[in-house]
Amino acid sequence: MGEVFAQSRRFFNLPAEEKIKLLRNKKNRGYTPVLDEYLDPVNQIDGDYKEGYYIGVEVPEDDPDAQKPFYGTNIWPSEDSLPGWRETMEKYHHEALEVGRAISRLIARALDLNYDFFDQPEMLMKPIATLRLLHYEARMSESHKGIFGAGAHSDFGLITLLATDDVLGLQICEDRDADPQIWKYVPPVKGAFIVNLGDMLECWSNGIFRSTLHRVLINTQERYSIAFFIEPSHDCIVECLPTCQSEKNPPKYPPIKCQDYMLQRYKDTHADLHSYK
């Protein structure tokens, strides 16, 4: 984790013209500049004051799966400019996915399922798993003016493993339906993961587990974080689990196909994926 933070800083400290050469492509791999993302367009006057870098499951171009959205080859900085960068990120991606699978087994037990329920091929054996490095500018957030490090949103998939530096900034809203909403800071804990629950887990569990509404406010200090998003396979149909419904508690959410839901959410919050090279 420490090496990923160190390598992340090295990348984001590169000149802008070098980072732009690695701009995000249509497979959602690579660099995203400041203001690229509008996570809360209703309340934001600008995009998020953060830059990022996406790294996904490495799929060779000659593999049929490479034709799917979010699958393909990654974009890497040159070894000359950032020695060991690719190796560090690939190792972290592999290890974080194993942590996510372990947590999914705890979730399965909590929902009265077989512990390996989420290990099925259509779920986490061939997941859409994305590592995203994030760097927030040292610009004061002003929520009353619609200026955020990251606008309020919930994550799309099963869970997100979030590692942060020691700069306070992440806020969660425990009751997103409250009026007014109450926001609380999440204190950083070195070496620990913050586990955000995603929209698909809320659908699967029929609201037993609710996806975490969160945002980032910056207070004149730059901030780094490492997000690892875990979603099931492209064709997975996410629908209310039998153990989470009854005659008195019918399914609250319609079934969704993972790939379709992911594409729609990305189009809602990012610049058009297909405008990139």
C-alpha positions as a LaTeX table, in Angstrom:
\begin{tabular}{lrrr}
\hline
Residue & $x$ (\AA) & $y$ (\AA) & $z$ (\AA) \\
\hline
Met1 & 0.00 & 0.00 & 0.00 \\
Gly2 & 2.82 & 2.40 & 0.92 \\
Glu3 & 4.60 & 1.74 & $-2.36$ \\
Val4 & 1.41 & 2.41 & $-4.34$ \\
Phe5 & 1.03 & 5.78 & $-2.60$ \\
Ala6 & 4.67 & 6.61 & $-3.35$ \\
Gln7 & 4.35 & 5.61 & $-7.00$ \\
Ser8 & 1.04 & 7.48 & $-7.28$ \\
Arg9 & 2.72 & 10.69 & $-6.11$ \\
Arg10 & 5.50 & 10.19 & $-8.64$ \\
Phe11 & 3.00 & 9.92 & $-11.45$ \\
Phe12 & 0.84 & 12.90 & $-10.48$ \\
Asn13 & 3.98 & 15.04 & $-10.06$ \\
Leu14 & 4.84 & 14.52 & $-13.73$ \\
Pro15 & 4.37 & 17.55 & $-16.02$ \\
Ala16 & 0.84 & 17.93 & $-17.37$ \\
Glu17 & 2.01 & 17.33 & $-20.94$ \\
Glu18 & 3.39 & 13.92 & $-19.91$ \\
Lys19 & 0.21 & 12.87 & $-18.11$ \\
Ile20 & $-1.99$ & 13.91 & $-21.03$ \\
Lys21 & $-0.12$ & 11.44 & $-23.26$ \\
Leu22 & $-1.72$ & 8.69 & $-21.13$ \\
Leu23 & $-5.28$ & 10.07 & $-21.35$ \\
Arg24 & $-8.11$ & 7.67 & $-20.60$ \\
Asn25 & $-9.25$ & 5.60 & $-23.57$ \\
Lys26 & $-12.60$ & 4.05 & $-24.50$ \\
Lys27 & $-11.83$ & 1.02 & $-22.29$ \\
Asn28 & $-11.62$ & 3.34 & $-19.28$ \\
Arg29 & $-7.88$ & 2.91 & $-18.78$ \\
Gly30 & $-5.43$ & 5.71 & $-18.14$ \\
Tyr31 & $-5.31$ & 9.31 & $-16.91$ \\
Thr32 & $-8.28$ & 11.53 & $-16.09$ \\
Pro33 & $-7.58$ & 15.25 & $-15.56$ \\
Val34 & $-9.06$ & 17.63 & $-13.00$ \\
Leu35 & $-12.75$ & 18.46 & $-13.65$ \\
Asp36 & $-13.21$ & 15.37 & $-15.86$ \\
Glu37 & $-15.84$ & 13.86 & $-13.59$ \\
Tyr38 & $-19.22$ & 15.23 & $-12.42$ \\
Leu39 & $-20.30$ & 12.85 & $-9.66$ \\
Asp40 & $-23.11$ & 15.12 & $-8.40$ \\
Pro41 & $-24.17$ & 17.27 & $-11.38$ \\
Val42 & $-27.25$ & 18.57 & $-9.58$ \\
Asn43 & $-25.18$ & 20.26 & $-6.86$ \\
Gln44 & $-21.80$ & 20.83 & $-8.56$ \\
Ile45 & $-20.96$ & 23.98 & $-10.54$ \\
Asp46 & $-17.68$ & 22.40 & $-11.74$ \\
Gly47 & $-16.41$ & 18.86 & $-12.06$ \\
Asp48 & $-14.47$ & 17.17 & $-9.27$ \\
Tyr49 & $-11.22$ & 18.87 & $-8.26$ \\
Lys50 & $-9.23$ & 15.68 & $-8.58$ \\
Glu51 & $-7.17$ & 13.84 & $-11.16$ \\
Gly52 & $-7.05$ & 10.08 & $-11.45$ \\
Tyr53 & $-5.60$ & 7.03 & $-13.17$ \\
Tyr54 & $-7.57$ & 3.88 & $-14.06$ \\
Ile55 & $-6.03$ & 0.38 & $-14.16$ \\
Gly56 & $-8.26$ & $-2.61$ & $-14.91$ \\
Val57 & $-8.08$ & $-6.34$ & $-15.50$ \\
Glu58 & $-5.32$ & $-6.92$ & $-18.07$ \\
Val59 & $-6.83$ & $-8.70$ & $-21.10$ \\
Pro60 & $-4.68$ & $-9.24$ & $-24.24$ \\
Glu61 & $-5.99$ & $-7.72$ & $-27.46$ \\
Asp62 & $-6.32$ & $-11.14$ & $-29.11$ \\
Asp63 & $-8.55$ & $-12.46$ & $-26.30$ \\
Pro64 & $-12.29$ & $-12.43$ & $-27.24$ \\
Asp65 & $-13.04$ & $-10.86$ & $-23.84$ \\
Ala66 & $-11.07$ & $-7.78$ & $-24.93$ \\
Gln67 & $-14.10$ & $-6.78$ & $-27.01$ \\
Lys68 & $-16.14$ & $-6.23$ & $-23.86$ \\
Pro69 & $-16.45$ & $-2.80$ & $-22.21$ \\
Phe70 & $-13.96$ & $-2.19$ & $-19.37$ \\
Tyr71 & $-11.75$ & $-5.11$ & $-20.55$ \\
Gly72 & $-8.56$ & $-4.76$ & $-22.56$ \\
Thr73 & $-4.92$ & $-3.82$ & $-22.19$ \\
Asn74 & $-3.89$ & $-1.18$ & $-19.69$ \\
Ile75 & $-2.07$ & 2.05 & $-20.47$ \\
Trp76 & 1.29 & 2.27 & $-18.69$ \\
Pro77 & 3.83 & 5.05 & $-18.15$ \\
Ser78 & 7.23 & 4.19 & $-19.61$ \\
Glu79 & 9.62 & 2.23 & $-17.43$ \\
Asp80 & 12.22 & 4.96 & $-18.02$ \\
Ser81 & 10.04 & 7.70 & $-16.54$ \\
Leu82 & 8.59 & 5.66 & $-13.66$ \\
Pro83 & 10.68 & 2.55 & $-12.90$ \\
Gly84 & 8.73 & $-0.26$ & $-11.23$ \\
Trp85 & 5.40 & 1.57 & $-11.59$ \\
Arg86 & 3.61 & $-1.09$ & $-13.61$ \\
Glu87 & 4.89 & $-3.95$ & $-11.45$ \\
Thr88 & 3.70 & $-2.19$ & $-8.28$ \\
Met89 & 0.21 & $-1.54$ & $-9.66$ \\
Glu90 & $-0.25$ & $-5.05$ & $-11.06$ \\
Lys91 & 0.73 & $-6.61$ & $-7.74$ \\
Tyr92 & $-1.65$ & $-4.34$ & $-5.82$ \\
His93 & $-4.50$ & $-5.09$ & $-8.24$ \\
His94 & $-4.01$ & $-8.84$ & $-7.71$ \\
Glu95 & $-3.77$ & $-8.62$ & $-3.91$ \\
Ala96 & $-6.68$ & $-6.19$ & $-3.51$ \\
Leu97 & $-8.95$ & $-8.45$ & $-5.57$ \\
Glu98 & $-8.16$ & $-11.34$ & $-3.21$ \\
Val99 & $-9.07$ & $-9.12$ & $-0.24$ \\
Gly100 & $-12.34$ & $-8.23$ & $-1.97$ \\
Arg101 & $-13.17$ & $-11.89$ & $-2.56$ \\
Ala102 & $-12.51$ & $-12.64$ & 1.12 \\
Ile103 & $-14.86$ & $-9.84$ & 2.17 \\
Ser104 & $-17.50$ & $-11.11$ & $-0.26$ \\
Arg105 & $-17.50$ & $-14.43$ & 1.62 \\
Leu106 & $-18.31$ & $-12.60$ & 4.86 \\
Ile107 & $-21.14$ & $-10.76$ & 3.09 \\
Ala108 & $-22.47$ & $-14.07$ & 1.76 \\
Arg109 & $-22.54$ & $-15.56$ & 5.25 \\
Ala110 & $-24.31$ & $-12.46$ & 6.59 \\
Leu111 & $-27.02$ & $-12.95$ & 3.93 \\
Asp112 & $-27.51$ & $-16.66$ & 4.79 \\
Leu113 & $-25.86$ & $-17.81$ & 1.57 \\
Asn114 & $-23.12$ & $-20.36$ & 0.99 \\
Tyr115 & $-19.84$ & $-18.68$ & 1.85 \\
Asp116 & $-18.60$ & $-19.05$ & $-1.75$ \\
Phe117 & $-21.75$ & $-17.65$ & $-3.36$ \\
Phe118 & $-19.91$ & $-14.69$ & $-4.92$ \\
Asp119 & $-17.09$ & $-16.95$ & $-6.18$ \\
Gln120 & $-19.30$ & $-18.22$ & $-9.00$ \\
Pro121 & $-17.90$ & $-17.73$ & $-12.56$ \\
Glu122 & $-20.56$ & $-15.15$ & $-13.46$ \\
Met123 & $-19.74$ & $-13.11$ & $-10.38$ \\
Leu124 & $-16.22$ & $-12.60$ & $-9.01$ \\
Met125 & $-14.28$ & $-15.26$ & $-10.93$ \\
Lys126 & $-14.21$ & $-12.92$ & $-13.97$ \\
Pro127 & $-14.96$ & $-9.55$ & $-12.39$ \\
Ile128 & $-14.75$ & $-6.00$ & $-13.60$ \\
Ala129 & $-12.17$ & $-4.94$ & $-11.02$ \\
Thr130 & $-10.64$ & $-1.49$ & $-11.33$ \\
Leu131 & $-7.84$ & 0.20 & $-9.44$ \\
Arg132 & $-8.02$ & 3.98 & $-9.46$ \\
Leu133 & $-5.32$ & 6.27 & $-8.14$ \\
Leu134 & $-6.65$ & 9.66 & $-7.02$ \\
His135 & $-5.02$ & 13.02 & $-6.32$ \\
Tyr136 & $-7.06$ & 15.92 & $-4.97$ \\
Glu137 & $-5.86$ & 19.47 & $-5.55$ \\
Ala138 & $-5.10$ & 21.70 & $-2.56$ \\
Arg139 & $-8.16$ & 23.81 & $-3.30$ \\
Met140 & $-10.67$ & 24.69 & $-0.60$ \\
Ser141 & $-14.00$ & 22.94 & $-1.15$ \\
Glu142 & $-17.09$ & 25.08 & $-0.67$ \\
Ser143 & $-20.11$ & 22.80 & $-0.56$ \\
His144 & $-22.56$ & 25.71 & $-0.33$ \\
Lys145 & $-21.14$ & 26.98 & $-3.64$ \\
Gly146 & $-21.09$ & 23.58 & $-5.33$ \\
Ile147 & $-17.29$ & 23.16 & $-5.23$ \\
Phe148 & $-16.14$ & 19.68 & $-4.16$ \\
Gly149 & $-13.07$ & 17.50 & $-4.25$ \\
Ala150 & $-15.55$ & 14.78 & $-5.25$ \\
Gly151 & $-19.30$ & 15.28 & $-5.47$ \\
Ala152 & $-21.74$ & 13.14 & $-3.51$ \\
His153 & $-22.30$ & 9.70 & $-5.03$ \\
Ser154 & $-22.53$ & 6.00 & $-4.32$ \\
Asp155 & $-20.27$ & 3.43 & $-5.97$ \\
Phe156 & $-21.70$ & 1.20 & $-8.66$ \\
Gly157 & $-20.70$ & $-2.36$ & $-7.84$ \\
Leu158 & $-20.40$ & $-4.83$ & $-4.98$ \\
Ile159 & $-17.85$ & $-3.10$ & $-2.74$ \\
Thr160 & $-14.99$ & $-0.59$ & $-2.97$ \\
Leu161 & $-11.77$ & $-0.94$ & $-0.98$ \\
Leu162 & $-10.51$ & 2.56 & $-0.23$ \\
Ala163 & $-7.09$ & 3.39 & 1.18 \\
Thr164 & $-6.35$ & 7.02 & 2.08 \\
Asp165 & $-3.40$ & 9.09 & 3.19 \\
Asp166 & $-3.55$ & 10.93 & 6.54 \\
Val167 & $-5.42$ & 13.99 & 5.21 \\
Leu168 & $-9.05$ & 14.27 & 6.34 \\
Gly169 & $-11.51$ & 14.69 & 3.49 \\
Leu170 & $-13.86$ & 11.74 & 3.02 \\
Gln171 & $-17.41$ & 12.26 & 4.30 \\
Ile172 & $-20.32$ & 9.81 & 4.44 \\
Cys173 & $-24.05$ & 10.36 & 4.79 \\
Glu174 & $-25.61$ & 7.55 & 6.82 \\
Asp175 & $-29.17$ & 8.44 & 5.80 \\
Arg176 & $-29.28$ & 9.69 & 2.23 \\
Asp177 & $-33.05$ & 10.22 & 2.45 \\
Ala178 & $-32.77$ & 12.66 & 5.37 \\
Asp179 & $-33.59$ & 16.32 & 4.83 \\
Pro180 & $-31.23$ & 17.95 & 5.49 \\
Gln181 & $-28.55$ & 15.32 & 4.95 \\
Ile182 & $-26.05$ & 14.90 & 7.78 \\
Trp183 & $-22.43$ & 14.45 & 6.69 \\
Lys184 & $-19.68$ & 12.96 & 8.87 \\
Tyr185 & $-15.94$ & 12.78 & 8.29 \\
Val186 & $-14.32$ & 9.35 & 8.16 \\
Pro187 & $-10.97$ & 9.53 & 10.02 \\
Pro188 & $-8.02$ & 8.07 & 8.07 \\
Val189 & $-6.51$ & 4.87 & 9.50 \\
Lys190 & $-3.04$ & 4.05 & 8.20 \\
Gly191 & $-2.79$ & 0.62 & 6.58 \\
Ala192 & $-6.55$ & 0.00 & 6.71 \\
Phe193 & $-9.26$ & $-0.21$ & 4.07 \\
Ile194 & $-12.48$ & 1.75 & 4.23 \\
Val195 & $-15.08$ & $-0.57$ & 2.67 \\
Asn196 & $-17.78$ & 1.25 & 0.73 \\
Leu197 & $-20.86$ & $-0.80$ & $-0.09$ \\
Gly198 & $-22.06$ & $-0.46$ & $-3.68$ \\
Asp199 & $-25.37$ & $-0.15$ & $-5.53$ \\
Met200 & $-25.33$ & $-3.77$ & $-6.71$ \\
Leu201 & $-24.98$ & $-5.05$ & $-3.17$ \\
Glu202 & $-27.99$ & $-2.95$ & $-2.18$ \\
Cys203 & $-29.98$ & $-4.53$ & $-5.02$ \\
Trp204 & $-28.80$ & $-8.07$ & $-4.18$ \\
Ser205 & $-29.59$ & $-7.65$ & $-0.48$ \\
Asn206 & $-32.91$ & $-5.83$ & $-1.03$ \\
Gly207 & $-31.66$ & $-2.90$ & 1.02 \\
Ile208 & $-30.28$ & $-4.88$ & 3.97 \\
Phe209 & $-26.90$ & $-3.44$ & 2.95 \\
Arg210 & $-27.32$ & 0.09 & 1.62 \\
Ser211 & $-24.81$ & 1.63 & $-0.74$ \\
Thr212 & $-22.69$ & 4.31 & 0.90 \\
Leu213 & $-23.38$ & 7.92 & $-0.12$ \\
His214 & $-20.05$ & 9.73 & 0.15 \\
Arg215 & $-18.15$ & 12.80 & $-1.02$ \\
Val216 & $-14.79$ & 14.49 & $-0.52$ \\
Leu217 & $-14.20$ & 18.00 & 0.85 \\
Ile218 & $-10.69$ & 19.44 & 0.66 \\
Asn219 & $-9.31$ & 21.98 & 3.14 \\
Thr220 & $-6.26$ & 23.58 & 1.42 \\
Gln221 & $-4.19$ & 20.37 & 1.65 \\
Glu222 & $-3.64$ & 18.06 & $-1.31$ \\
Arg223 & $-4.87$ & 14.53 & $-0.71$ \\
Tyr224 & $-4.15$ & 11.09 & $-2.17$ \\
Ser225 & $-6.28$ & 7.97 & $-2.10$ \\
Ile226 & $-6.38$ & 4.52 & $-3.71$ \\
Ala227 & $-9.78$ & 3.15 & $-4.71$ \\
Phe228 & $-10.33$ & $-0.47$ & $-5.78$ \\
Phe229 & $-13.77$ & $-1.03$ & $-7.29$ \\
Ile230 & $-15.11$ & $-4.61$ & $-7.37$ \\
Glu231 & $-17.97$ & $-5.43$ & $-9.71$ \\
Pro232 & $-19.15$ & $-8.86$ & $-10.95$ \\
Ser233 & $-18.73$ & $-10.15$ & $-14.50$ \\
His234 & $-20.21$ & $-8.28$ & $-17.46$ \\
Asp235 & $-23.21$ & $-10.59$ & $-17.96$ \\
Cys236 & $-24.07$ & $-11.05$ & $-14.29$ \\
Ile237 & $-27.76$ & $-10.36$ & $-13.59$ \\
Val238 & $-28.01$ & $-8.63$ & $-10.23$ \\
Glu239 & $-31.37$ & $-9.25$ & $-8.60$ \\
Cys240 & $-32.81$ & $-9.68$ & $-5.14$ \\
Leu241 & $-31.47$ & $-12.82$ & $-3.47$ \\
Pro242 & $-33.96$ & $-15.46$ & $-2.27$ \\
Thr243 & $-32.71$ & $-15.07$ & 1.32 \\
Cys244 & $-33.46$ & $-11.33$ & 1.24 \\
Gln245 & $-37.12$ & $-11.40$ & 0.19 \\
Ser246 & $-40.41$ & $-12.75$ & 1.46 \\
Glu247 & $-44.12$ & $-12.31$ & 0.91 \\
Lys248 & $-44.06$ & $-9.34$ & 3.28 \\
Asn249 & $-40.77$ & $-8.04$ & 1.90 \\
Pro250 & $-40.86$ & $-8.35$ & $-1.90$ \\
Pro251 & $-37.93$ & $-7.18$ & $-4.08$ \\
Lys252 & $-37.53$ & $-3.39$ & $-3.99$ \\
Tyr253 & $-35.31$ & $-3.07$ & $-7.07$ \\
Pro254 & $-35.62$ & $-4.37$ & $-10.65$ \\
Pro255 & $-32.95$ & $-6.79$ & $-11.91$ \\
Ile256 & $-29.96$ & $-5.15$ & $-13.59$ \\
Lys257 & $-27.26$ & $-6.49$ & $-15.89$ \\
Cys258 & $-23.84$ & $-5.51$ & $-14.59$ \\
Gln259 & $-22.40$ & $-4.31$ & $-17.90$ \\
Asp260 & $-25.45$ & $-2.20$ & $-18.78$ \\
Tyr261 & $-25.63$ & $-0.58$ & $-15.35$ \\
Met262 & $-21.90$ & 0.22 & $-15.34$ \\
Leu263 & $-22.00$ & 1.81 & $-18.79$ \\
Gln264 & $-24.98$ & 3.97 & $-17.88$ \\
Arg265 & $-23.45$ & 5.18 & $-14.62$ \\
Tyr266 & $-20.16$ & 6.04 & $-16.30$ \\
Lys267 & $-21.95$ & 7.97 & $-19.03$ \\
Asp268 & $-23.87$ & 9.88 & $-16.36$ \\
Thr269 & $-20.74$ & 10.95 & $-14.48$ \\
His270 & $-17.84$ & 11.05 & $-16.98$ \\
Ala271 & $-16.99$ & 12.71 & $-20.24$ \\
Asp272 & $-18.08$ & 10.44 & $-23.11$ \\
Leu273 & $-15.94$ & 7.30 & $-22.98$ \\
His274 & $-15.73$ & 7.12 & $-26.76$ \\
Ser275 & $-14.29$ & 10.63 & $-27.17$ \\
Tyr276 & $-10.90$ & 9.30 & $-26.11$ \\
Lys277 & $-8.32$ & 7.71 & $-28.38$ \\
\hline
\end{tabular}
